């Protein structure tokens, strides 16, 4: 089943948003790990950055599952 133009636009917007979330989570985690590597001690941002990455990964998983269901 091929989605119509409105669905494609919405899908594209959602995927672009998802890409932004993945990028931002990666940047935040990278900064927190760099601080850990530089000091040998985890900063206060490490746990929240790791949790943000996990939420983002769950969001990616949910999006993929939605696409599987909808595009059959």
C-alpha positions as CSV (number, residue, x, y, z in Angstrom):
1,X,0.0,0.0,0.0
2,X,1.4,3.4,-1.0
3,X,0.5,6.2,1.3
4,X,-1.1,9.3,-0.2
5,X,0.6,12.7,-0.4
6,X,-0.7,14.0,2.9
7,X,0.4,10.8,4.7
8,X,3.8,11.0,3.0
9,X,4.3,14.7,4.1
10,X,3.3,13.8,7.7
11,X,5.6,10.8,7.6
12,X,8.5,12.9,6.3
13,X,7.9,15.5,9.0
14,X,7.9,12.8,11.7
15,X,11.0,11.2,10.4
16,X,12.8,14.5,10.3
17,X,11.8,15.2,13.9
18,X,13.0,11.7,14.8
19,X,16.3,12.3,13.1
20,X,16.7,15.5,15.1
21,X,15.9,13.7,18.4
22,X,18.5,11.0,17.6
23,X,21.1,13.6,16.8
24,X,20.5,15.6,19.9
25,X,20.5,12.6,22.2
26,X,23.8,11.5,20.6
27,X,25.4,15.0,21.1
28,X,24.3,15.1,24.7
29,X,25.6,11.6,25.5
30,X,28.8,12.3,23.7
31,X,29.4,15.5,25.7
32,X,28.7,13.6,29.0
33,X,31.0,10.8,28.1
34,X,33.7,13.2,27.0
35,X,33.5,14.8,30.5
36,X,33.7,11.3,32.1
37,X,36.8,10.5,30.0
38,X,38.5,13.8,30.8
39,X,37.9,13.7,34.5
40,X,37.4,10.0,35.4
41,X,34.2,10.9,37.2
42,X,30.7,10.9,35.8
43,X,29.1,14.4,35.7
44,X,25.6,15.1,36.7
45,X,24.6,15.1,33.0
46,X,25.6,11.5,32.3
47,X,22.6,9.7,33.7
48,X,20.1,12.1,32.1
49,X,21.9,11.9,28.8
50,X,21.8,8.1,28.9
51,X,18.1,8.1,29.8
52,X,17.4,10.5,27.0
53,X,19.1,8.1,24.6
54,X,17.0,5.2,25.8
55,X,13.8,7.2,25.4
56,X,14.9,8.2,21.9
57,X,15.6,4.5,21.0
58,X,12.2,3.5,22.3
59,X,10.7,6.3,20.1
60,X,12.5,4.9,17.1
61,X,11.3,1.4,17.9
62,X,7.7,2.7,18.3
63,X,8.0,4.6,15.0
64,X,9.3,1.5,13.1
65,X,6.5,-0.6,14.5
66,X,3.9,1.9,13.5
67,X,5.3,2.0,10.0
68,X,5.2,-1.8,9.8
69,X,1.6,-1.9,10.8
70,X,0.5,1.0,8.6
71,X,2.4,0.2,5.4
72,X,1.4,-3.5,5.1
